[in-house]
Amino acid sequence: MQLGINLGYWGAGMDADNLAVAQEADRLGYAVCWAAEAYGSDAPTVLSWVAAQTERIDVGSAILQIPARQPAMTAMTAATLDSLSGGRFRLGLGVSGPQVSEGWYGVKFDKPLARTREYVEIVRKAMTRERLSYEGAHWTLPLPGGPGKPLKLTVHPEREHIPLYIAAIGPKNLEQTGEIADGALLIFSSADHLEDTAIRHLRAGRDKAGLTLDGFDVCPTLPLALGDDKDVTALADTFRPYTALYVGGMGSRKQNFYNQLAQRMGYEREAAEIQDKYLSGDKVGAAAAIPHELIDSTTLLGSVERIADRMKAYAAAGVTTLTLAPAGFTLEERIAALRAGSQALEHAGLG
């Protein structure tokens, strides 16, 4: 199992620290550095900045939002980043959510599975550098009856095949991801529930494509907080606002994929209570309603030895790249957490 690092969103006041964390991850031998985008900083700019100041670590988009870009533009971006980074780019895609898609980009959030499939097909076709033509329900290239003609990508990527990941949570999305992608980007993943909530659906998609999970990258992101094992409850409590935001307020009442995931993990009653409180404006109450076990099972908390035991569980569950989001109030604390992740991997015998 390899390790990755997730820098989250740029522009939150920690940009210099984020670069230092990426550079330390590069020095420690982490496999990939991911950067996210929502409606602030864009991922490609951040990734080019990080790639220019690192040497070996891959840079990946977690995620490039599908409603933000035409698929041919994404192919151009992927080819350019792969060329500039010397073959170190990983392309992560996702549909985002209805509030961002419709509120920020003005793109209707409908038929996300069909849109994702067509998007991936166009990106892959464009990356072959063949002349691009496509007829689908959501995209037609070139547009019929006009002056457009099939064009081909002029940039030569460093590699013939750039790894393509999809951020997936729901069963149908996970199954399609297994069918059409090279890896899955997961969040709020519990080693104890991973088979039921993700792996079996990914495996079903691989079966549809006549493939196995061999070579497919299962890549969850987990926050990591280093500390004494006696203080695990206090460490978990620092993630209550983060978990409440996702389970309670990320999306609408009817379309909150993270809330639905918590329900599939066995927290139906608690997930409903967290959402009710959060959407009514009681964010403190929503955070307090989160069961400790939900946080502890979806994060890496405590000593190097405890984190190493958890890493073993994730590897046994089928994780191939474990992406860490090292927590800390200072750069020094985040670097210490990053180093602890590397030490835990070695301690677990997985490095």
C-alpha positions in Angstrom: 0.0 0.0 0.0 1.3 3.5 -0.9 0.6 6.8 0.8 -0.7 10.0 -0.6 -1.2 13.5 0.7 -4.3 15.7 0.3 -3.8 19.4 0.5 -7.5 20.2 0.3 -8.4 23.6 -0.9 -5.9 26.3 -1.7 -6.4 29.9 -0.6 -7.4 29.2 3.0 -4.5 31.1 4.5 -2.1 28.1 4.6 -0.7 28.2 1.1 3.0 28.5 2.0 2.5 25.7 4.6 0.8 23.5 2.0 3.7 23.8 -0.3 6.1 22.9 2.5 3.9 19.9 3.3 4.0 18.8 -0.3 7.7 19.1 -0.4 8.2 17.1 2.8 5.8 14.4 1.4 8.0 14.3 -1.7 11.1 13.9 0.4 9.5 11.1 2.5 8.5 9.1 -0.6 4.8 9.7 -0.7 3.3 8.5 -4.0 0.9 11.3 -4.8 -0.1 14.8 -3.8 -3.8 15.7 -4.4 -5.4 19.1 -4.5 -9.1 19.9 -4.5 -11.4 22.5 -6.0 -14.9 23.6 -5.2 -15.7 27.3 -5.8 -12.5 28.9 -4.8 -9.0 27.9 -6.0 -8.8 25.7 -9.1 -6.9 22.5 -8.9 -4.7 22.7 -12.1 -3.0 26.0 -11.1 -2.2 24.6 -7.7 -0.9 21.3 -9.1 1.4 23.1 -11.6 2.8 25.1 -8.7 3.4 22.0 -6.6 4.8 20.0 -9.5 7.3 22.8 -10.3 8.7 22.7 -6.8 8.8 18.9 -6.2 10.8 16.2 -7.8 9.3 12.7 -7.6 5.8 12.8 -6.1 2.8 12.6 -8.5 0.3 15.4 -8.6 -3.4 14.6 -8.8 -6.7 16.5 -9.1 -9.2 15.5 -6.4 -11.2 16.5 -8.2 -11.6 18.4 -11.5 -15.3 19.2 -11.5 -17.1 17.9 -14.5 -19.7 20.7 -14.7 -16.8 23.3 -14.7 -15.2 22.2 -18.0 -15.9 20.8 -21.4 -14.3 17.4 -21.6 -11.9 18.4 -24.4 -10.6 21.2 -22.1 -10.0 18.6 -19.4 -8.0 16.5 -21.9 -5.9 19.6 -22.8 -5.3 20.3 -19.1 -4.3 16.7 -18.3 -2.0 16.5 -21.3 -0.3 19.9 -20.4 0.1 19.0 -16.7 1.5 15.6 -17.5 4.0 17.1 -19.9 5.1 19.9 -17.5 5.4 17.5 -14.6 7.4 15.0 -16.5 4.7 12.3 -16.4 3.6 12.8 -12.8 -0.1 13.8 -13.3 -3.1 11.8 -12.2 -6.6 12.9 -13.4 -9.3 12.8 -10.8 -12.9 13.7 -11.9 -16.2 14.2 -10.2 -19.6 15.6 -10.8 -19.5 17.7 -7.6 -23.0 18.3 -6.1 -26.2 19.9 -7.2 -25.6 23.1 -5.2 -22.2 23.8 -6.7 -23.1 22.5 -10.2 -26.3 24.6 -10.5 -25.4 27.5 -8.2 -21.8 28.1 -9.2 -21.5 26.7 -12.8 -25.1 27.0 -14.0 -25.1 23.4 -15.1 -28.1 21.3 -14.4 -27.3 18.4 -12.1 -29.1 15.6 -13.9 -28.1 12.2 -15.1 -24.7 12.4 -13.3 -23.8 8.8 -14.2 -24.5 9.1 -17.9 -22.7 12.5 -18.0 -19.7 11.0 -16.3 -19.5 8.1 -18.7 -19.7 10.3 -21.8 -17.2 12.7 -20.3 -14.7 10.0 -19.6 -15.1 8.6 -23.1 -14.5 12.0 -24.7 -11.4 12.7 -22.5 -9.9 9.3 -23.2 -10.6 9.7 -27.0 -9.0 13.1 -27.0 -6.0 11.9 -25.2 -5.3 9.3 -27.9 -4.6 12.3 -30.2 -7.0 11.0 -32.8 -9.4 13.4 -34.5 -12.2 14.0 -32.0 -15.7 13.2 -32.9 -18.4 12.0 -30.6 -22.2 11.5 -30.6 -23.9 11.2 -27.2 -26.9 12.3 -25.3 -25.0 15.1 -23.5 -22.2 16.0 -26.0 -21.9 16.0 -29.8 -18.6 16.8 -31.4 -18.4 18.6 -33.8 -21.7 20.3 -33.5 -23.9 19.3 -36.4 -24.7 21.8 -39.2 -22.0 24.2 -38.4 -18.4 25.1 -39.4 -16.8 22.8 -36.7 -14.6 19.9 -37.8 -12.9 17.1 -35.9 -9.7 18.3 -34.4 -6.9 16.4 -32.6 -4.9 17.3 -29.5 -1.7 19.0 -30.5 0.1 18.5 -27.2 2.0 15.3 -26.6 1.5 14.0 -23.1 4.5 12.5 -21.4 2.6 9.1 -21.2 0.2 7.4 -23.6 -2.1 6.6 -20.7 -2.7 9.1 -17.8 -4.3 7.4 -14.8 -8.0 8.5 -14.5 -9.8 8.4 -11.2 -13.4 9.2 -10.3 -14.7 10.4 -7.0 -17.4 8.1 -6.1 -19.7 7.5 -3.0 -23.0 5.9 -4.1 -23.3 2.2 -5.1 -24.1 3.0 -8.8 -21.4 5.5 -9.2 -18.9 3.1 -7.6 -19.9 0.4 -9.9 -19.5 2.6 -13.0 -16.2 3.8 -11.6 -14.9 0.3 -11.4 -16.0 -0.2 -15.0 -14.6 2.9 -16.7 -11.8 4.3 -14.5 -8.3 3.3 -13.3 -9.0 4.2 -9.6 -11.6 5.5 -7.2 -11.3 8.5 -4.9 -13.2 7.8 -1.6 -14.0 9.8 1.5 -15.3 8.9 4.9 -14.1 5.3 4.5 -14.1 2.9 7.3 -12.0 -0.2 7.0 -14.7 -2.2 8.8 -17.4 -1.2 6.3 -15.2 -0.8 3.1 -16.2 -4.1 1.5 -19.9 -3.4 1.8 -19.9 0.4 1.1 -17.3 0.4 -1.8 -15.2 -2.6 -2.7 -18.1 -4.9 -3.8 -19.5 -2.2 -6.0 -16.1 -1.5 -7.6 -15.6 -5.2 -8.1 -19.0 -5.5 -9.9 -18.0 -2.7 -12.3 -14.7 -4.4 -13.0 -16.5 -7.6 -13.7 -18.7 -5.8 -16.2 -15.6 -4.7 -18.0 -14.1 -8.1 -17.9 -11.4 -7.0 -15.5 -10.4 -7.6 -11.9 -9.4 -5.3 -9.1 -5.7 -6.0 -9.9 -4.1 -2.7 -10.9 -7.2 -0.7 -9.9 -6.3 2.0 -7.3 -8.6 2.2 -4.3 -7.7 5.6 -2.8 -9.6 6.9 0.2 -8.6 10.1 2.0 -8.4 10.1 5.8 -7.5 12.9 8.2 -4.6 12.0 10.5 -4.0 13.4 13.9 -1.0 12.4 15.9 -1.2 12.1 19.7 -1.3 9.9 22.8 -3.6 7.0 22.6 -5.2 8.2 25.9 -6.3 11.3 24.1 -8.0 9.7 21.1 -11.4 11.0 22.2 -10.1 14.6 22.3 -8.4 14.1 18.9 -11.6 12.8 17.4 -13.5 15.8 18.8 -11.4 18.2 16.7 -13.0 16.6 13.6 -16.6 17.1 14.7 -17.2 20.3 12.8 -15.7 18.8 9.6 -17.8 15.6 9.9 -20.9 17.6 10.7 -20.5 19.8 7.7 -20.3 16.8 5.3 -22.9 14.5 7.0 -25.2 17.3 8.0 -24.9 20.2 5.5 -23.1 19.1 2.3 -25.9 19.2 -0.2 -29.7 19.3 0.3 -31.8 17.2 2.6 -32.7 14.9 -0.3 -29.3 14.9 -2.0 -26.5 14.5 0.6 -24.3 11.7 -0.5 -22.2 11.7 2.7 -25.3 11.5 4.9 -26.4 8.5 2.8 -23.0 6.9 3.2 -23.2 7.3 7.0 -26.6 5.5 6.9 -25.1 2.6 4.9 -22.5 2.3 7.6 -25.2 1.7 10.2 -25.8 5.2 11.5 -29.3 5.8 10.1 -30.8 7.5 13.2 -27.7 9.5 14.0 -27.3 10.7 10.4 -30.9 12.0 10.4 -30.3 13.8 13.7 -27.1 15.4 12.5 -28.7 16.6 9.3 -31.8 17.9 11.2 -29.7 19.9 13.6 -27.3 21.2 10.9 -30.0 22.4 8.5 -31.9 24.1 11.3 -28.8 26.2 12.1 -27.6 24.2 15.1 -24.1 23.4 14.0 -22.9 22.9 17.5 -25.6 20.4 18.2 -25.0 18.6 14.9 -21.3 18.2 15.8 -22.2 16.9 19.3 -24.6 14.3 17.8 -21.9 12.6 15.8 -21.0 9.2 17.4 -17.3 9.0 18.4 -17.0 5.7 16.6 -18.0 7.3 13.3 -15.2 9.7 13.5 -12.6 7.3 14.9 -13.4 4.7 12.2 -13.0 7.2 9.4 -9.8 8.9 10.6 -6.3 7.9 11.8 -5.9 9.0 15.4 -3.3 8.5 18.1 0.2 7.0 18.3 2.3 5.7 15.4 1.5 2.2 16.6 -2.3 2.8 16.7 -2.2 4.4 13.2 -0.1 1.5 11.9 -2.7 -1.0 13.1 -5.4 0.9 11.3 -3.3 1.0 8.2 -3.1 -2.8 8.3 -6.9 -2.9 8.4 -7.2 -0.6 5.4 -4.7 -2.6 3.4 -6.5 -5.9 4.3 -9.8 -4.3 3.2 -8.4 -3.6 -0.3 -6.9 0.0 -0.1 -4.0 0.4 -2.4 -3.2 4.1 -1.9 -4.1 5.6 1.5 -4.3 9.4 1.2 -3.6 11.3 4.4 -4.8 14.8 5.4 -2.4 15.6 8.2 -4.0 17.7 10.9 -2.4 20.4 13.0 -2.7 24.0 14.0 0.9 24.8 12.9 3.1 23.7 10.0 5.3 21.9 12.5 2.3 19.8 13.7 1.3 19.0 10.2 4.8 17.9 9.3 5.0 15.8 12.4 1.7 14.1 11.4 3.0 13.6 7.9 6.2 11.9 9.2 4.1 9.8 11.6 2.1 8.5 8.6 5.3 7.4 6.9 6.6 5.8 10.1 3.3 4.0 10.6 3.4 2.5 7.2 6.9 1.1 7.9 5.8 -0.1 11.4 2.9 -1.9 9.8 5.3 -3.6 7.3 3.5 -2.1 4.3 6.1 0.3 3.1 
